């Protein structure tokens, strides 16, 4: 029904009133000649109906033959709309230009939607797609989806599956992480714990496997400290994947340094703001200001225009240019020592907050040479020294086949 209404509007139709003593003769003649009339209504000796614009002349001839008159009441459709605005050429030109702009913009990518599994950075994926020619504002005719999918797997080894779908002017990118399943992650994995540093054992907490060291015992890097093979008195063995922690007190040295001569940056004058309009990847300057000579720091602010949740390939940017100069400043020993002590405290907070390490004690030594001040700190740290080492086991099927032979 909607298609019929649209076609009637496209070709035009009119509503008319049949005036006369015998309007039924007019209707019979129209039906006999195959003229389509619809929405017919009768009231007070009149008959209302609608007909196509192309049937107007033949309906007038029917009215003469049946001694009736046709009174056109209203006109509908595209032809009447064009005749109404035929003197407004600007409207027609605007309609044509607007249509051409829509057709032109439909050939560019307006939005890229990325659906990635956990562990994949969307920013990195967008940069990789941009290097392959897929970004907001790129021409759709120059995009080869199959080629981009293959190159993405080559560039980023983490991607195991990727699918790029074109939905109008939007591209939907779906990808997943490579799930590496090694034998050491399976239920049958067997592993040992070896020490990753020299130290003295302070605490042992093994949930799976068997510890071969005890508190107070000294160990060196690479030494076996827990075994995944547990032997029983009856001669049987239990194979397991070691789990747990073995803590030891270790020694480490950290050096903090700061140069005696530092470069200070001093701003000069007022910042300069350059404005640009970005259309389909092309930057159009809005302000024409000369960039000053010398050292300049730049800050770029980009703004995208969004319509109904989609980013349009039209944007606005401001480039802030800040002139500056560099000055050499000599640092005193007392100020350098205070700065180095602050760095030391920040380092200790980071170590204790971001790991299982515990700082037991520290010894500081402040020194200097020709170019820099040094703060040497000897730490005594308690940490988990377990490093897992997997044991390769022969396949049971091979053992069976070998025993059979």
C-alpha positions, 0 to 999 in steps of 0.5 A: 500500500505504501508503494502505491501511495508513493507512486501516486504522489510521484506521478501526481493526482488530483481531487475533483467534484462531479457536478450534474444530474446523472454522475453515475453515467460518468462513473460507468463510462470511466470504468468502461474505459479503464480509468482508475478512480478512488476515494469516491464519496457522495453528498448532496448531489455531488460526487468526490473522487481522485484520479491521476493527473494523466487522466484529466483530459479523458475525464473532461471528455467523459463529462461532456458526453454525460452532461456533467462538469468536473471541478478540481478541488485540490492537487497533490504530488511531485509534478504540482510541487515542481510547478509551484516552486518553478520560479524559485531556482535557488531552491532547486539548485540547493536541492541538487547541490545537497543531493550531490554532497550526500552522494559524495560524502557517502563514498567516505568512511564516517565511523569505525567501530571496534569490538575487541576482546579484553587485553587489546588496546583500541588505540593501537588497533586504530593506529594499525588500521590507519597505517593500512588506509582504514580511518574516518574520512578515507575513501571507501573505494580504496579500501580492500577489506580482505587485504587489510584483514590479512595484513592486520594478522601479520602486523599484530601477532596477538590477533588470531581472528579479525572480521571487518564489515561494511555497514553503509558508511560505518565499518565494524571491526571485530577481533579476538586475542590469540589464546596460546595454550601450551602443554605447561598450562594443561592439567598434566603439566609438571613443574619445579620452582627455582630461585630467581635471586640469591638470598636467605630463605625466610618463609616457605608456603608450598600448596602443591609440590615439595619444598627442598629448602627451609627457613634460614637456608641460603640459596643462589640464583638458579637453585632448585627450591621446590620440586613437582615430583613427590616420592612416597615410601612405597616407591610411587611418585606424585607429579604436580604443577608447583604452586605456592611462595618461597620468600627470601631476604635478598640484597640489591643496590639502586642508584639515583642520579641527578645532573649538576647542570640542569636545563630550565624552560622559560616561556616567552611572550603570549601563546599563539592559537592557530585554528583549523577546520578538518574536512575529510582529512584535509586541514583548512586554516582559519587563522593566518598567524606567523609562527615565531622563530626559535624554540616553540612548544605545541599543544594540539586540541582536536574536536570531532562533530558527532551526529546521532552518535556517529562521528562525522568526517568534519572536525575542528582543531586548535594548535597552541604554540608557546615560545620558550627559551632554555637556560642552564641552572646549576644545582646545589648539593643540598638541593640535589640531596633533597631531590634524590631523597624524594625520588628514593621515597617515591621508588620505595612506595612504588616497589611496595605498592606494585609488588609483593616485595617488602623493604626491610632496611636500607643504607644510603651513600651520597656522592658526586662526580664532575657531572652529577650527584649520586645517591647509592642505596643498598636495600635488604628486601624480602620477596618471593624468589620462585620461578617456575620451570616446567618438566617435559614428560614423554607421551604415554602412548610412545612409552606403550608402543616402545614397551610393546616392541 
